[in-house]
Amino acid sequence: VSTEAVLTEASHLLARVPTGPQACCDFFLGGGAVLVPSSLLSLRRCRELVDTYRDLPMDYTDATLVTLAEELDTSRILTTDRRDFSLYRIQGRRKFRIEPTLPSPKRRSRSRRS
């Protein structure tokens, strides 16, 4: 599931790629994800979230995703925006489980000199 704001942002980010915006639409039209329309209630919640996270700042697209996670009672999110979504909280408390999970960085072993 996703929001129309995500479709808009993805289309914008892919605008310089030939047929990028069309591919975004085709993804949704082909059933890649379901678009959940905003309601007045969800818009109010987005407004609250943008205000709460104004120091980051949180954009409207991210606010729609946090709101949708709250409405669906899920903590899983597929995003490349790991930095911000590691700071956002679902209903002010619960952390997101960000997908895809990344492997932990390997520590370099120190070589000891004799």
C-alpha positions in Angstrom: 0.0 0.0 0.0 1.1 3.5 -0.6 -0.2 7.1 -0.9 -0.8 9.4 -3.8 1.9 11.7 -2.4 4.4 8.9 -2.9 3.3 8.5 -6.5 3.7 12.2 -7.0 7.2 12.3 -5.4 8.4 9.2 -7.3 7.2 10.6 -10.6 9.0 13.9 -9.9 12.2 12.1 -9.0 12.1 10.0 -12.1 11.1 12.9 -14.4 14.5 13.0 -16.1 14.4 9.3 -16.8 12.8 8.5 -20.2 9.2 7.2 -19.4 10.0 7.4 -15.6 6.8 9.0 -14.6 4.8 6.7 -16.8 6.6 3.7 -15.2 5.5 5.0 -11.8 1.9 5.1 -12.9 2.2 1.7 -14.6 3.5 0.2 -11.3 0.4 1.1 -9.5 -1.9 0.4 -12.4 -0.4 -3.0 -12.7 -1.1 -3.8 -9.1 2.4 -3.3 -7.7 0.9 -1.4 -4.8 -2.6 -0.1 -3.8 -3.0 3.6 -3.5 -4.8 4.6 -0.4 -6.6 8.0 -0.8 -6.3 10.7 1.9 -9.2 11.6 4.0 -9.8 14.8 6.0 -8.9 12.8 9.1 -5.6 11.6 7.6 -4.8 15.1 6.3 -5.3 16.5 9.9 -2.9 13.8 11.2 -0.4 14.7 8.5 -0.6 18.3 9.6 0.1 17.3 13.2 3.1 15.1 12.2 4.6 17.9 10.0 4.4 20.2 13.0 5.8 17.5 15.5 8.8 16.8 13.2 9.3 20.4 12.0 12.9 20.3 13.2 13.8 17.6 10.7 11.7 18.8 8.7 9.2 16.1 7.8 7.7 16.5 4.3 4.0 15.8 3.4 4.9 12.6 1.6 6.6 11.1 4.7 3.7 12.3 6.9 1.2 10.4 4.7 3.3 7.2 5.1 3.5 7.6 8.9 -0.3 8.3 9.0 -1.0 5.2 6.8 1.2 3.0 9.0 -0.8 4.2 12.0 -4.1 3.5 10.3 -3.0 0.1 9.2 -1.3 -0.7 12.6 2.0 -1.7 10.9 5.6 -0.8 11.6 7.0 -2.2 8.3 8.0 0.3 5.7 9.8 0.0 2.4 11.9 3.2 1.9 15.3 4.5 0.9 14.8 7.3 3.5 16.4 5.3 6.4 17.6 8.5 8.2 14.2 10.1 8.7 12.2 6.9 9.2 14.6 5.8 11.9 13.5 9.0 13.7 9.8 8.9 13.1 7.6 7.1 15.5 4.2 5.4 14.9 1.7 7.1 17.2 4.6 8.8 18.9 6.0 5.6 20.3 6.8 2.6 18.1 9.8 2.5 15.7 9.5 1.6 12.1 10.9 -1.7 10.8 12.6 -0.4 7.7 12.9 -2.6 4.6 15.0 -3.6 3.0 17.2 -4.6 5.9 20.8 -3.8 5.3 23.6 -6.1 6.5 25.6 -4.8 9.4 28.9 -3.3 8.5 31.8 -5.6 8.9 34.4 -4.6 11.4 37.9 -4.5 10.1 40.2 -6.6 12.2 43.2 -5.0 13.6 46.4 -6.6 12.7 48.8 -6.8 15.6 52.4 -6.2 15.0 55.0 -8.1 17.0 
